[in-house]
Amino acid sequence: MFSVTEMRTFELFSVPHIAVLLMFVAVSFFMVHSRVKLKPHQSIIKWILLCILVISEISGHIWLVATDQWEYGSIPLHLCSISIFIAIYLFFKPSKRAFNFLFFTGLIPPILSIITPEVFYQFPHYRFLKYFLHHSAITWAVLFFIVFQGYRVPRKAIWTGFITLNVIAIPIFFINILLGTNFFYLANPTESQTILSFFGSGVMYYINLEIAALVVLFISYLPMEWLLKREKGSG
């Protein structure tokens, strides 16, 4: 279960992968559909999500160190790791600005990572369980803040989020050059076959990344826009 060399047989849309996708959808639907019944238990949900995020991040580094695989690329500077830190911060200190950014980085990107995962190990390997639970919990945290904490995102946050991403990407780009890492996948696409694999190379890769980022931001905002219109209409 914790071996480095065994169970490296992950297949895209295999039975375990589809099962994980269905579980993710089921839990997400349950959180939204049963929000009234779950409201009295939101404190429990908060601590469950917080524990999943913290344990996933810490245990991931422990496994890498224990298996002598930790390297500069293991530094938590990927978008999902940053989203985890923002979510943990929000669990302790409310912040509209922080949530506005988390909404765009923690809603669609983790879902895309679940659909086309960068994982090599098959169920029930630790890395398989950690990867999918880790990414699922990020989106569930975003849903928690919307459903139970009442966070809402203005339309202008789309452009604020886009600018913020690019501002963060600048130092990340140079960190990648300095350390030979691939944070934010700015150096090259993922090693496994994911959506990024179709983005080309060179300048076109970066252009496609920018376009994809904008598309994801606008798509992410669609359910929020629908929610705001619905609340405005009922109010």
N, C-alpha and C positions, 0 to 999 in steps of 0.2 A: 504493500500500500504506500510505502514511503520510498521505495527504490528509485534510483535514478535511471537505471537501464531497463527495467521491466515495465510492461503495460504501456509502452509507447505505441499504441495502436489506435489512437483516436481517428474516427471517421466522421466527416461532416454529414449531419442529418442521419446518423445511425440511430438505433433504438434508444440508447441512453441519452443522446443529444436531444432527440425529439421529446423524450420524457421530461428532460430538464426545461425545455422551452414551454411545454404544457404546464409544468408546475409553476413556472414564473408567471405565465398568463393567469393561471388560476388564483394565485396569491394576490396578484395585482388587482384582478377583478373583485376578489373578496374584500380587499381593503376599501375599494371605492363603493361597491354595492352595499356592503354591510357597515358603512361608516357610522350610522346612527347607533347601531348596537355595539359597535366597537369603541365608541366615544368614551364611555366610562373606563375603558381599559387602555386608554392611550399611553398612560405612563408605562405600563408593562411593555407595550409595543415599542415605545421609545427605547427602553433599556435593552430589549432584544435586538433591535436594529443596531444600537450603539455597540453592543457586545460583538455582534457579527462583524461589523466594520473593523473594530479594534483588533479582535482576535485574528481575523483574516490577514490584516496587514502585518501584525507582529509575527504570527506563526509562519507566514510566508518567508520572512527574513531568517527566522530560526531554522527552517528547513534548508534554505540556501546555504547558510553557514555550516550546518551540520553535515551537509552533503558536499561541502567544499565547492560550491557553485556560485557563491556570492561574488559579484564584480561591480564595477562602477555603474553598469546598466541596471543594477538592482536598486539604486538610489530611487526613492519614491518621488520621481518627478514626472511620471506619466500622467496624462490627463485624469485617468480614473483614480490614481492615488491622490492627486490634488483635490478631486471631488470628495474623496473620503475625508480629508482633513477639514474641508469646508463644512461638510455635513456634521462631523463631530463638533466643530466649533458652534454650529447652529443649535445643536442639541443642548448646549450649555448657555449660549448667549444669542438672543434674537437679533437678526440683522437683515433688513430688506435688501440691501445692496449685495450682501453675501449670497442671499438666496437667489436673487436675480441671475447671478453668474452660475450658481449651482444648478438652477433650473435647466440651463442650456447644456451644461457639461455632464449633468447627472441623469438626464431623462433619456434622450435618444442614443447618445454614444455608447452607454453600457448595453443597451438593447442590441445595437449593431454588433457589439463585441460578443454578445451571447449567441446571436444568429450565425456570425462567421467568426468563431473564436480562434484566438492564437494560443492553442493548447495542444499538447502532443500526447498527453496521457489519457487513457480510457477509464471509465468508471470500473471499480470504486477507488481509484488512486487518489491520494491526498490532493495532488495538483488539480485534478478534475473537479473534485468537490469544492476546493478552495476557490478556484477560478469562477465557477458559475454562481456559487453562493455570494462571493465577494461582489461581483458585478450586479447580481440581482438586487442585493441589499442597497446599492447606491440608488437605483431607481425607486425602490420601495421607500427609501428615506425621503426622496423628493415628493413622492405621493403622500407620505406622512405629513410633511410640512404643509402641503396644499389642503389635504382633507381634514386634518385634525388641528393644525396651527393657523389655518386661514391665510396663508401666504398667497399673494397674487402678483403677477408680473405685468408691467405696462409694456405696450408695443415698442416704445423707444428703447427698451432694454435689449432688443435684438441687435441694434447697432452698437450699443454700449458693450454687449457681450462679445461682438465681433472684434471691436477695437481692443478690448481687454485681452482676448485670446492672442491677437497679433503682438501686443506689447509683451506678453509673457513669452511668446515664441521667440522673440529676438534674443534674449539671453540664453534661452534653451538651445537655440541654433549654435551659438558659440560654445556652449558647454559640450554639445555633441562633438564638435570639432576637437575640443581640448581633450575630452575623455574617450573619444571613439565610441560614444553611445548613440542611442537612437530614440531619445525622448521625444514625445509628440509625433514620432515617426517622421521626423523632419529630415533624417539622413537618407532613409530609404523605406520601402514598404515593409510589411511584416514578413517574417520568415515563412509562415504558413500561408495558405491561400485564403485571403480575405478580400474585402472590397477594395482595399488600397492597392492590391496587386494589379488592378486594371487602370491605375492612374498614370501609367507611363513612367518616364524618367526625365532627369534634368529639369529644365525650366517648366516643362509641361506638368511634371509631377507637382510642383509647387502651385502652379496655376489651378490645377484640378483640386488640390487641397483647399485652396481659398474658396473656390466655387462650392465644393462639397460642404465646407464649414458654413457658408451662407445658407445653402439649401437645408442643412440640418437645423440651423437656427430658426429658419422660417417654418419648417415642418414641426419643430418642437413647439412653436408658439401656437399652432392651430388649435390644439385642445384647450389651451389657456384662453385664447380668444373666444372660443365657443362657450367656455365656462363663464367668462365675464359678460358676454351678451345674454346668456341665460339668466344670470343673477340680476343683471340690469333690467331684463324684461319682467322677471318675477317680483323685483323690488318696486 
